[in-house]
């Protein structure tokens, strides 16, 4: 049985853009009960800079779950984090191809072709948020009330969130390890399509109450898509092994998938 992990890397496709919060964003961190006056529901922060950020695993997990639901796949795994998810060893499964799966036997593992880096505030956003005095670093507090249906008593709580308007820069890397042009085309269409769908879904907690609406965009100045063939990394002619594509929208990025595939000179 062929081992998927030993397929040679042909190149990398790096997608970089920004996620703009259209509504407040709450990516929860564990509550510190010992902290006096601590928030009921704090956001996750970088332990050193104390800046709120979106862990790559949160964005990646959201995209995976959207993809699982889009494909109507069975939630057959129950993870340690007490969530049901889909994972299989079917080599043709579009979800496990991109996001990886652990098999029960050796050789069954599917490596993840897509990695998502931690998503940080853009420097411009950081500057703006620094000027807003909410008493918290870069965030705001939203008070929510849960009404007891019997006694009608209110049960107020505070949820910390990154305010609407904040912008984060994201980067995801798709590893090309098949010569199959159609497969790479499909994978890239799936990745970009998931970012597209995310805009009509939500990121982080309390999505059904309006939190976490994000818009994906790219800047015309920076390459939204960077294609690097392995020769780029080994010091061969960089121009020949690297291509930058600047787009402004996801639709444009999707339209450029054939150009990406062509540059990779797949069969
Ligand atoms: Zn699967």
Boltz pocket constraint, residues with backbone or C-beta under 6 A from the ligand:
constraints:
  - pocket:
      binder: B
      contacts: [[A, 86], [A, 87], [A, 88], [A, 89], [A, 90], [A, 93], [A, 94], [A, 95], [A, 96], [A, 97], [A, 101]]
      max_distance: 6.0
